Amino acid sequence: MLKFDNNYYKLNFLTVFTLILLAAGCASIQQPTGGPKDKEPPKVLKETPANFTLNFKAKEINITFNEYFKISNESKEFSMSPAQDRSPYYKVKGKTLNIKFQDTLAANTTYTINFGRGLVDYNEGNVLKNYMYVFSTGNKIDSLSISGTVTNTLTKKPVLDATVFIIPVNQDTIFGKRRANLFTTTDSSGNFSLKYLRPDTYRVYALKEESGDRIYNSSNEEIAFLVDSVVLRNNIAGVKLALFKEEPKIFRITDRKIEKDSRVTYIFSKKLEQPSISILHPNELDKDKIVEFSRTKDTVALWTKSMDFDSIKVAVIDKGTPLDTTIIRRNSRDKYDREIKIADNNPSNKIKPGGELILTFSAPVGSIDPRKISLLQDSIPVSGLRIIKDSLSTRKYLFRYPWRTERQYILKIDTNAIGGKFGGFNKTYTKQFILDEVLNYGNLSLSVTVPDTSKSYIVQLLDDKDNIIKETPLNKNQTINYTTYSLGKYHFRVVYDDNKNRKWDTGDVRARRQPELTWNSNTEITLRANWDLEEKLTIPPPVP
């Protein structure tokens, strides 16, 4: 009778089971976990044929990297110059990029393949920026270059990742229509360098965009250009390009809607000069309508006496000329709330010395019942509160009183105190506030010297976030007083107002017109509590 050794079989079973698990584990490639995050882009290990090959005759190119990678936006990022009728075929094979030509290469020609930002590592998406493969079908490689910097025209700060491109003048009609083949991007210092160029006459541009298509096709994008073309016979360095946004040329209504509070809003693609709105349908609403344009005149709010319409058609007019008509259709089940909501200009609950308490209502005001409005000073009702309508708005009112420091104020507006022009009332509103002390503000006296009294200038006071706090046009030496300003850091920008229209004018790339020149002072002003500063600002002559 046969005898079985159970321990023997148990041991062999465990051994086989363990080997199966190990094999299964080896068959699955796992992404490493833990450790520092990879921040390095792919690195080129080998190029076949070698980069900068002369007398190039290969039908394909293989570029091997140190890690797995992928192609991102090939059609936007990859570019071959001179361009071919049929673009090369790009394919990823493991860690190698294979490039096959579909057209015959021209003789005695330098070719550049620019990969832009189109090569990224597989896991983290780190970009290999501005990598180029260069070769020549002749016995020399074109070696000319154009280099320089790109800055913002107003801030003068360098711009990272702006696209700088050049177009031969005999092909400049492609600007704004097709991508240029000769391009590069700027580094964190705004520097760029276009290399391996052949002698020619070029137009030079820079573009900062979000879409990444390298085509200037929106006034929301920033553009820079050299007015004159460059004749490239030797290397050109020190090119300065300043980015700006153009004013939109074509008027469009970019947004339109009926808000839940019954306000009809329209947003335009450009600022208007003398805008107006006319209701074409229902025409009977046109007579009593109330219209309010934004300060920049590129947005309008419209209120109507009745909301009992299926659709509303309006015409937008500027300086008496109709620009566009538009229709908004509404659902008969839509409900609108005409309740009057209240907002104020003092989120910190402190009125600036010499300032006003201003209330803004959500719709035009038709009536105010002063019996339902009260002001308390240190919890005691006081009289003498004046309510003054803003001359430019049917929704803004000044609440004026001889405010005193070291007093607590409470403004109470009871329910139904404010009636809307077309219906609706407010709910109870309470505002607690104080008059801030002068000690918490600073004053500045700025003595300005101009270089030429026949010219016009605009002195801009900016805060530490480059927001314009105040603009002062001038054409002679004078002192500007900044009284009771919030504490903090400020600096100055000067606009050389060539056309004397008292505003900064941007450029026009197609008209080859640059923006008006500006100068940023290096002087930084720090306003401290209860300080009176005196500073001098000497405006230098403009430098193109």
Backbone torsions as a table, in degrees:
resi	resn	phi	psi	omega
1	MET	NA	134.3	-177.9
2	LEU	-76.7	143.3	176.5
3	LYS	-116.4	135.7	-178.6
4	PHE	-107.1	135.1	176.6
5	ASP	-88.8	103.0	-176.3
6	ASN	-61.7	-38.6	-179.6
7	ASN	-62.2	-36.9	180.0
8	TYR	-62.9	-47.0	-177.4
9	TYR	-69.3	-36.0	176.9
10	LYS	-61.9	-43.5	-179.2
11	LEU	-63.1	-44.8	-179.5
12	ASN	-67.8	-35.0	177.9
13	PHE	-63.9	-43.9	178.8
14	LEU	-64.0	-37.9	-179.4
15	THR	-64.7	-46.2	-179.9
16	VAL	-64.6	-41.2	-179.7
17	PHE	-62.7	-41.0	179.0
18	THR	-65.1	-40.7	179.4
19	LEU	-64.6	-36.8	178.4
20	ILE	-64.5	-43.4	179.0
21	LEU	-62.2	-42.2	179.3
22	LEU	-63.4	-40.8	179.6
23	ALA	-64.8	-41.4	179.2
24	ALA	-63.8	-39.8	178.8
25	GLY	-65.3	-39.0	-179.8
26	CYS	-69.9	-25.1	-176.3
27	ALA	-77.8	-14.8	-178.3
28	SER	-107.7	116.9	179.3
29	ILE	-84.2	117.7	-177.4
30	GLN	-104.5	143.2	174.8
31	GLN	-72.6	131.5	-179.1
32	PRO	-56.9	142.9	177.5
33	THR	-114.3	154.9	179.1
34	GLY	77.3	178.3	-179.6
35	GLY	81.2	171.5	-178.2
36	PRO	-68.6	149.3	179.3
37	LYS	-71.3	136.8	179.5
38	ASP	-70.9	121.3	179.4
39	LYS	-116.1	3.8	-176.7
40	GLU	-95.4	137.5	175.6
41	PRO	-75.3	167.5	176.2
42	PRO	-58.6	147.2	177.7
43	LYS	-116.0	140.4	180.0
44	VAL	-75.8	126.9	176.4
45	LEU	-100.1	-36.4	-175.1
46	LYS	-154.3	139.6	176.2
47	GLU	-125.2	126.4	-178.4
48	THR	-131.0	117.1	-8.5
49	PRO	-61.4	166.5	-177.1
50	ALA	-63.2	149.3	175.4
51	ASN	-59.1	144.4	179.5
52	PHE	69.7	28.6	177.3
53	THR	-68.1	137.6	173.9
54	LEU	-97.7	160.0	-179.7
55	ASN	49.5	47.3	-174.9
56	PHE	-66.7	129.9	-179.7
57	LYS	-132.8	2.8	-175.6
58	ALA	-69.3	155.9	177.0
59	LYS	-94.7	-15.2	-179.2
60	GLU	-151.1	164.2	-180.0
61	ILE	-128.4	139.5	175.1
62	ASN	-123.0	126.0	-179.9
63	ILE	-122.2	117.9	-176.4
64	THR	-103.4	135.1	-178.1
65	PHE	-111.6	169.9	-176.5
66	ASN	-84.1	-2.7	-178.4
67	GLU	-155.4	167.8	176.6
68	TYR	-67.9	144.2	-175.2
69	PHE	-144.5	174.1	175.8
70	LYS	-144.4	162.9	178.8
71	ILE	-94.1	132.7	179.6
72	SER	-120.0	119.3	176.6
73	ASN	55.4	56.7	-178.0
74	GLU	-53.7	-45.3	-175.3
75	SER	-65.4	-27.8	-179.3
76	LYS	-91.8	-35.3	-169.6
77	GLU	-95.4	-36.2	-176.8
78	PHE	-82.6	139.3	-179.9
79	SER	-150.1	137.9	177.1
80	MET	-118.8	131.7	179.9
81	SER	-130.1	132.1	-6.2
82	PRO	-61.9	147.7	-178.4
83	ALA	-69.2	150.7	175.8
84	GLN	-108.0	158.3	178.9
85	ASP	-60.6	-40.1	176.6
86	ARG	-117.1	120.1	-177.0
87	SER	-63.7	152.4	175.5
88	PRO	-59.3	159.0	178.6
89	TYR	-99.1	121.4	-177.8
90	TYR	-106.6	130.6	-179.2
91	LYS	-142.2	135.6	177.1
92	VAL	-89.6	126.9	175.9
93	LYS	-126.3	93.7	-176.8
94	GLY	66.6	-117.3	178.8
95	LYS	-101.1	14.8	-176.2
96	THR	-119.5	137.9	172.8
97	LEU	-98.9	120.1	179.0
98	ASN	-102.1	128.3	-179.3
99	ILE	-120.7	120.3	178.9
100	LYS	-116.0	131.2	179.3
101	PHE	-82.1	137.9	179.0
102	GLN	-104.5	-11.5	177.6
103	ASP	-121.8	159.4	177.2
104	THR	-74.2	136.9	178.8
105	LEU	-78.9	142.0	178.8
106	ALA	-73.2	152.1	-179.5
107	ALA	-76.0	150.7	174.9
108	ASN	49.9	47.7	-176.2
109	THR	-131.0	137.2	173.2
110	THR	-88.6	126.4	178.3
111	TYR	-111.7	141.6	176.7
112	THR	-127.7	125.6	172.5
113	ILE	-105.7	114.5	-179.3
114	ASN	-104.9	124.0	-176.4
115	PHE	-94.6	1.2	175.7
116	GLY	51.5	-121.4	176.6
117	ARG	-114.1	27.4	-171.2
118	GLY	-91.1	-2.6	177.6
119	LEU	-111.9	117.0	-177.1
120	VAL	-133.1	151.0	178.3
121	ASP	-71.6	157.5	-166.2
122	TYR	-70.1	-38.7	-172.0
123	ASN	-89.6	-48.0	-171.7
124	GLU	-100.9	-14.2	179.7
125	GLY	76.1	20.9	177.6
126	ASN	-66.2	133.9	-170.7
127	VAL	-94.4	132.4	169.3
128	LEU	-89.3	100.6	-171.9
129	LYS	-85.1	138.5	168.7
130	ASN	59.2	26.7	175.2
131	TYR	-72.1	135.7	-179.2
132	MET	-130.8	144.1	171.8
133	TYR	-114.9	124.9	-172.5
134	VAL	-124.0	137.2	176.0
135	PHE	-152.7	165.6	179.7
136	SER	-134.9	137.5	175.6
137	THR	-83.5	-2.8	175.7
138	GLY	-110.5	-160.2	-175.7
139	ASN	-100.2	14.4	174.6
140	LYS	-150.8	156.3	178.1
141	ILE	-111.5	131.2	176.3
142	ASP	-58.4	134.8	-171.1
143	SER	-129.2	13.8	-179.9
144	LEU	-77.2	159.0	-177.5
145	SER	-144.9	157.1	172.0
146	ILE	-129.4	125.7	-178.1
147	SER	-136.0	160.3	-179.6
148	GLY	173.2	-154.0	-178.0
149	THR	-135.8	154.7	176.4
150	VAL	-122.8	127.4	178.6
151	THR	-129.7	169.8	171.5
152	ASN	-83.5	133.8	-172.3
153	THR	-64.6	-27.2	-178.9
154	LEU	-93.8	-49.9	-176.7
155	THR	-79.7	-21.3	-175.8
156	LYS	67.7	10.4	-178.8
157	LYS	-84.6	146.7	178.5
158	PRO	-65.5	150.9	-176.2
159	VAL	-114.5	124.7	178.6
160	LEU	-85.7	141.2	174.0
161	ASP	61.4	30.2	167.8
162	ALA	-78.4	144.4	177.7
163	THR	-92.4	121.6	175.9
164	VAL	-105.0	126.7	-178.8
165	PHE	-138.5	154.6	178.0
166	ILE	-125.2	148.3	179.8
167	ILE	-131.7	126.7	173.5
168	PRO	-54.4	139.5	-173.7
169	VAL	-59.6	-28.6	179.3
170	ASN	-76.8	-2.6	176.3
171	GLN	-121.4	12.3	-171.8
172	ASP	-65.8	-11.8	178.0
173	THR	-67.5	-13.6	178.7
174	ILE	-78.0	-11.7	-178.0
175	PHE	-58.3	129.0	-179.1
176	GLY	80.6	-0.3	-178.5
177	LYS	-121.8	-41.8	-178.9
178	ARG	-134.5	160.0	178.4
179	ARG	-73.1	141.8	173.7
180	ALA	-79.3	146.0	-179.1
181	ASN	-83.5	-25.1	-176.8
182	LEU	-102.3	106.2	-174.7
183	PHE	-152.1	164.6	172.0
184	THR	-156.1	176.4	177.6
185	THR	-124.3	158.2	-175.5
186	THR	-87.4	154.4	175.3
187	ASP	-89.7	-172.6	-175.4
188	SER	-66.0	-17.3	176.8
189	SER	-95.0	5.4	-179.8
190	GLY	79.7	7.2	-177.3
191	ASN	-79.7	147.1	174.3
192	PHE	-142.2	159.7	175.9
193	SER	-151.2	118.2	174.3
194	LEU	-97.0	122.2	-171.7
195	LYS	-118.9	168.6	174.1
196	TYR	57.5	47.7	-178.6
197	LEU	-99.0	149.5	176.6
198	ARG	-95.5	156.0	178.1
199	PRO	-58.4	130.9	179.9
200	ASP	-174.2	178.1	174.0
201	THR	-109.9	125.2	-170.3
202	TYR	-124.1	153.5	163.3
203	ARG	-95.7	139.3	-176.4
204	VAL	-116.2	130.4	-178.6
205	TYR	-135.1	159.5	167.8
206	ALA	-134.4	147.7	-174.5
207	LEU	-141.4	132.4	173.0
208	LYS	-119.6	117.3	-173.5
209	GLU	-141.6	170.6	176.9
210	GLU	-104.9	-28.4	-175.0
211	SER	-72.8	-31.1	178.1
212	GLY	79.4	14.4	-179.0
213	ASP	-86.7	-3.7	178.7
214	ARG	60.5	28.9	176.3
215	ILE	-125.3	127.8	177.5
216	TYR	-79.5	104.3	-175.9
217	ASN	-140.8	20.5	178.4
218	SER	-153.6	139.2	178.2
219	SER	-72.5	-7.5	174.0
220	ASN	-79.4	-13.2	178.0
221	GLU	-88.1	157.2	177.9
222	GLU	-99.7	138.0	-176.3
223	ILE	-131.0	149.0	173.0
224	ALA	-140.0	153.9	-179.5
225	PHE	-159.4	158.8	169.5
226	LEU	-93.4	132.2	-178.3
227	VAL	-61.5	-45.4	-178.8
228	ASP	-96.6	145.5	174.2
229	SER	-70.5	158.1	179.7
230	VAL	-109.1	134.0	176.4
231	VAL	-95.2	109.3	-173.5
232	LEU	-92.3	102.9	173.4
233	ARG	-118.8	-28.4	175.0
234	ASN	-132.9	168.4	178.2
235	ASN	-58.0	139.1	178.6
236	ILE	-117.1	125.0	179.8
237	ALA	-124.7	164.5	175.7
238	GLY	77.9	19.7	177.9
239	VAL	-69.4	132.8	-179.6
240	LYS	-116.2	122.0	179.6
241	LEU	-120.6	130.5	-177.5
242	ALA	-118.4	118.4	-177.0
243	LEU	-78.0	142.9	176.5
244	PHE	-149.1	164.8	172.7
245	LYS	-104.2	132.0	177.1
246	GLU	-77.5	157.4	167.4
247	GLU	-75.0	134.0	178.8
248	PRO	-58.7	140.0	-178.4
249	LYS	-93.0	-31.7	-175.5
250	ILE	-102.8	127.6	178.1
251	PHE	-79.8	130.2	174.2
252	ARG	-142.2	151.1	169.8
253	ILE	-90.2	107.8	-172.4
254	THR	-85.7	-21.2	178.3
255	ASP	-155.5	150.1	-179.9
256	ARG	-157.5	137.7	179.3
257	LYS	-167.2	159.6	173.4
258	ILE	-102.5	117.0	-178.8
259	GLU	-75.1	162.3	180.0
260	LYS	-64.6	-21.2	179.1
261	ASP	-90.8	13.5	176.4
262	SER	81.7	3.3	176.9
263	ARG	-79.7	135.2	176.0
264	VAL	-102.4	124.8	-176.4
265	THR	-119.3	145.3	176.4
266	TYR	-133.4	136.6	177.3
267	ILE	-118.3	133.2	-175.7
268	PHE	-105.8	160.0	179.2
269	SER	-77.8	-18.0	-177.0
270	LYS	-145.6	161.7	177.0
271	LYS	-75.1	141.8	176.9
272	LEU	-105.7	165.4	-176.4
273	GLU	-99.2	-54.1	179.0
274	GLN	-132.0	71.6	-171.5
275	PRO	-81.4	156.3	172.3
276	SER	-152.3	164.0	-179.4
277	ILE	-127.4	137.6	176.4
278	SER	-127.4	128.9	177.6
279	ILE	-86.6	117.4	-178.7
280	LEU	-88.3	-31.0	179.0
281	HIS	-155.4	130.8	-8.0
282	PRO	-69.2	125.8	-172.3
283	ASN	-61.7	-27.9	-178.2
284	GLU	-67.5	-15.8	178.7
285	LEU	-81.2	-13.4	-174.0
286	ASP	-68.3	-34.2	-173.7
287	LYS	-63.4	-43.1	-173.2
288	ASP	-101.3	4.9	-176.6
289	LYS	-61.5	154.8	173.0
290	ILE	-123.3	128.9	-175.3
291	VAL	-122.1	137.6	177.7
292	GLU	-136.4	115.6	178.3
293	PHE	-90.7	150.4	175.8
294	SER	-69.6	166.8	-179.6
295	ARG	-58.8	-35.9	-178.9
296	THR	-86.3	-3.2	176.6
297	LYS	58.3	35.6	174.4
298	ASP	-120.8	7.2	176.2
299	THR	-142.5	143.9	179.4
300	VAL	-137.9	142.6	172.6
301	ALA	-113.6	139.1	-175.2
302	LEU	-129.2	131.7	175.0
303	TRP	-119.6	140.0	-179.6
304	THR	-123.2	157.1	-177.3
305	LYS	-64.6	-35.2	-177.5
306	SER	-130.3	149.0	174.5
307	MET	-110.4	14.2	-178.0
308	ASP	-85.7	58.6	177.0
309	PHE	-131.3	152.5	176.4
310	ASP	-81.8	-31.9	179.5
311	SER	-153.2	156.6	177.2
312	ILE	-129.4	129.3	-179.6
313	LYS	-117.0	126.3	-179.0
314	VAL	-126.9	156.8	173.0
315	ALA	-112.6	135.8	175.8
316	VAL	-99.9	127.9	-173.4
317	ILE	-126.1	141.9	175.5
318	ASP	-135.2	125.6	-178.5
319	LYS	52.5	37.7	176.7
320	GLY	83.5	-3.6	-178.0
321	THR	-105.2	122.8	177.0
322	PRO	-63.3	133.1	-179.1
323	LEU	-104.0	-39.9	-175.7
324	ASP	-166.5	158.4	170.9
325	THR	-123.2	151.2	-178.6
326	THR	-149.2	150.7	-178.8
327	ILE	-121.9	134.8	170.9
328	ILE	-117.5	125.3	177.4
329	ARG	-101.1	141.3	-178.9
330	ARG	-119.4	152.3	177.2
331	ASN	-82.3	134.3	-177.8
332	SER	-61.8	-19.3	179.8
333	ARG	-87.3	-8.0	179.3
334	ASP	-65.9	135.7	178.1
335	LYS	-113.1	142.7	-177.9
336	TYR	-123.7	137.6	-177.3
337	ASP	-106.7	115.8	-178.0
338	ARG	-94.1	18.3	177.2
339	GLU	-56.2	137.7	179.5
340	ILE	-87.8	113.2	178.0
341	LYS	-97.7	152.3	-171.9
342	ILE	-122.0	133.6	173.8
343	ALA	-130.2	157.1	-179.6
344	ASP	-130.5	172.2	-175.0
345	ASN	-99.4	17.2	-177.6
346	ASN	-129.5	73.0	-180.0
347	PRO	-64.1	-24.0	179.3
348	SER	-86.2	-2.0	-179.3
349	ASN	63.4	29.4	176.9
350	LYS	-133.4	128.0	175.2
351	ILE	-87.9	129.6	178.0
352	LYS	-66.1	139.4	177.0
353	PRO	-53.6	127.7	-177.1
354	GLY	83.2	-1.8	-178.5
355	GLY	-92.1	-175.0	-177.0
356	GLU	-127.8	154.8	167.3
357	LEU	-91.2	117.7	-176.6
358	ILE	-118.0	126.4	175.5
359	LEU	-105.9	136.1	177.5
360	THR	-116.9	128.5	-177.8
361	PHE	-100.6	154.8	-172.8
362	SER	-74.4	-12.4	179.2
363	ALA	-148.5	162.5	178.6
364	PRO	-55.1	138.9	-177.0
365	VAL	-89.3	132.7	177.5
366	GLY	-104.1	-30.3	-178.5
367	SER	-153.5	150.6	174.9
368	ILE	-133.2	126.8	178.3
369	ASP	-100.2	99.4	-176.2
370	PRO	-63.6	-18.8	178.8
371	ARG	-68.0	-19.7	-178.6
372	LYS	-102.4	14.5	178.6
373	ILE	-123.4	128.7	-178.6
374	SER	-137.5	152.0	177.8
375	LEU	-123.9	130.2	177.7
376	LEU	-112.3	134.3	174.0
377	GLN	-115.5	115.8	-174.5
378	ASP	51.0	45.7	175.3
379	SER	72.3	5.2	-179.3
380	ILE	-110.4	126.5	177.8
381	PRO	-60.4	136.6	178.8
382	VAL	-127.1	156.8	177.0
383	SER	-107.6	171.8	177.3
384	GLY	101.7	2.7	177.4
385	LEU	-71.8	126.5	179.1
386	ARG	-108.0	135.7	179.3
387	ILE	-114.2	116.2	-172.0
388	ILE	-121.5	126.9	179.0
389	LYS	-72.4	136.2	175.4
390	ASP	-67.2	136.5	-175.9
391	SER	-71.6	-17.1	-175.3
392	LEU	-108.9	-2.5	-176.1
393	SER	-145.2	141.6	175.3
394	THR	-86.0	1.4	-175.8
395	ARG	-115.8	-5.4	-176.0
396	LYS	-113.2	137.0	178.4
397	TYR	-136.1	139.8	175.5
398	LEU	-92.6	130.6	175.2
399	PHE	-106.3	104.1	-169.1
400	ARG	-109.0	136.4	-179.7
401	TYR	-159.3	151.3	176.5
402	PRO	-73.6	76.5	-176.9
403	TRP	-59.5	146.5	179.6
404	ARG	-126.6	145.5	176.7
405	THR	-70.8	162.5	179.0
406	GLU	59.6	29.5	174.9
407	ARG	-127.9	144.7	176.5
408	GLN	-100.9	130.0	-178.3
409	TYR	-116.5	144.9	174.0
410	ILE	-133.5	119.9	175.2
411	LEU	-100.6	125.1	179.4
412	LYS	-118.3	128.2	175.7
413	ILE	-120.5	111.9	-176.1
414	ASP	-72.9	164.3	176.4
415	THR	-56.6	138.0	177.5
416	ASN	68.7	17.4	176.7
417	ALA	-75.4	-32.9	-178.0
418	ILE	-111.0	121.7	178.3
419	GLY	-107.7	136.6	178.9
420	GLY	-75.0	151.2	179.5
421	LYS	-58.7	-36.5	-178.2
422	PHE	-115.0	30.0	177.2
423	GLY	106.5	164.7	178.7
424	GLY	92.8	147.9	178.5
425	PHE	-134.0	168.8	179.4
426	ASN	-87.3	162.6	167.8
427	LYS	-98.0	172.9	-177.1
428	THR	-57.9	134.3	-178.4
429	TYR	-130.2	132.3	178.0
430	THR	-131.5	132.0	-180.0
431	LYS	-129.8	121.9	175.4
432	GLN	-104.5	136.4	-176.9
433	PHE	-162.8	170.9	175.9
434	ILE	-135.1	165.8	170.4
435	LEU	-89.9	119.2	-179.0
436	ASP	-67.3	155.3	-177.9
437	GLU	-86.4	146.5	178.2
438	VAL	-60.0	-28.3	-178.7
439	LEU	-60.3	-20.0	-177.4
440	ASN	-90.2	12.8	-178.6
441	TYR	-133.1	166.5	178.9
442	GLY	-127.4	163.2	179.4
443	ASN	-125.6	148.1	-180.0
444	LEU	-136.2	132.6	173.5
445	SER	-113.6	116.3	-174.7
446	LEU	-111.3	116.7	177.6
447	SER	-91.9	114.3	-173.4
448	VAL	-106.0	131.9	175.1
449	THR	-115.3	125.8	-177.9
450	VAL	-98.8	151.9	-178.8
451	PRO	-80.6	-22.1	-174.8
452	ASP	-153.3	113.3	-176.6
453	THR	-74.3	-6.4	175.4
454	SER	-85.8	-7.8	-179.6
455	LYS	-104.3	166.9	178.2
456	SER	-115.8	149.3	-177.2
457	TYR	-139.1	160.4	173.1
458	ILE	-130.2	120.4	176.7
459	VAL	-94.0	120.7	179.5
460	GLN	-107.0	129.7	171.9
461	LEU	-95.4	125.3	-176.9
462	LEU	-121.0	148.5	175.3
463	ASP	-87.3	-174.3	-175.3
464	ASP	-72.0	-3.8	175.5
465	LYS	-108.6	14.5	178.5
466	ASP	67.6	18.8	172.5
467	ASN	-78.7	136.8	179.3
468	ILE	-77.3	118.5	-179.2
469	ILE	-92.0	-38.8	179.9
470	LYS	-154.9	143.8	175.9
471	GLU	-121.1	135.2	-179.4
472	THR	-129.7	107.0	174.7
473	PRO	-72.6	143.3	176.1
474	LEU	-158.2	161.0	176.9
475	ASN	-139.9	17.8	178.2
476	LYS	-153.4	168.5	176.5
477	ASN	-65.0	129.8	179.6
478	GLN	-160.7	167.7	178.8
479	THR	-106.6	129.8	177.2
480	ILE	-105.6	126.8	180.0
481	ASN	-104.7	123.7	175.5
482	TYR	-107.7	105.9	-172.0
483	THR	-108.4	134.3	177.1
484	THR	56.4	64.4	177.8
485	TYR	-105.6	149.3	-179.7
486	SER	-61.4	149.1	-179.4
487	LEU	-68.1	147.2	179.0
488	GLY	147.7	-168.9	-177.5
489	LYS	-101.7	138.9	-179.3
490	TYR	-136.3	158.3	172.5
491	HIS	-148.2	176.4	-171.0
492	PHE	-124.0	144.4	171.0
493	ARG	-127.4	142.6	178.7
494	VAL	-118.1	130.4	175.0
495	VAL	-99.9	128.5	173.8
496	TYR	-85.4	96.2	-169.8
497	ASP	-82.1	78.8	-172.8
498	ASP	-60.4	-40.1	-177.2
499	ASN	-93.3	4.3	172.7
500	LYS	57.1	38.2	178.6
501	ASN	-100.7	9.4	172.8
502	ARG	65.3	29.6	173.8
503	LYS	-155.5	158.7	176.9
504	TRP	-78.9	130.2	179.6
505	ASP	-106.3	129.7	179.1
506	THR	-78.5	-178.5	-175.5
507	GLY	-97.0	-178.5	179.2
508	ASP	-143.8	107.3	-172.3
509	VAL	-66.8	-37.7	-177.4
510	ARG	-75.6	-27.6	174.7
511	ALA	-86.5	-0.7	-179.4
512	ARG	58.0	41.1	179.1
513	ARG	-115.0	122.9	179.8
514	GLN	-79.9	159.7	174.7
515	PRO	-64.1	161.2	173.4
516	GLU	-61.6	141.5	-176.4
517	LEU	-68.8	149.7	175.6
518	THR	-133.3	160.9	176.4
519	TRP	-136.7	130.7	179.1
520	ASN	-104.8	121.4	178.3
521	SER	-71.4	142.6	177.3
522	ASN	-81.0	-8.4	-177.8
523	THR	-76.6	125.9	176.3
524	GLU	-108.8	128.2	-178.4
525	ILE	-100.6	131.6	174.3
526	THR	-113.9	111.9	177.6
527	LEU	-86.7	125.6	178.9
528	ARG	-112.8	164.4	-175.8
529	ALA	-58.5	127.8	174.0
530	ASN	59.4	32.0	178.7
531	TRP	-106.2	145.0	171.3
532	ASP	-115.5	112.0	-178.2
533	LEU	-102.4	149.5	172.6
534	GLU	-126.4	124.5	-178.5
535	GLU	-133.0	159.5	176.7
536	LYS	-116.8	142.0	177.1
537	LEU	-131.1	110.9	178.4
538	THR	-102.3	112.3	-177.4
539	ILE	-79.6	124.2	178.9
540	PRO	-79.8	163.1	172.7
541	PRO	-60.5	150.2	-178.6
542	PRO	-65.2	143.3	177.3
543	VAL	-118.1	111.1	-179.1
544	PRO	-60.0	NA	NA
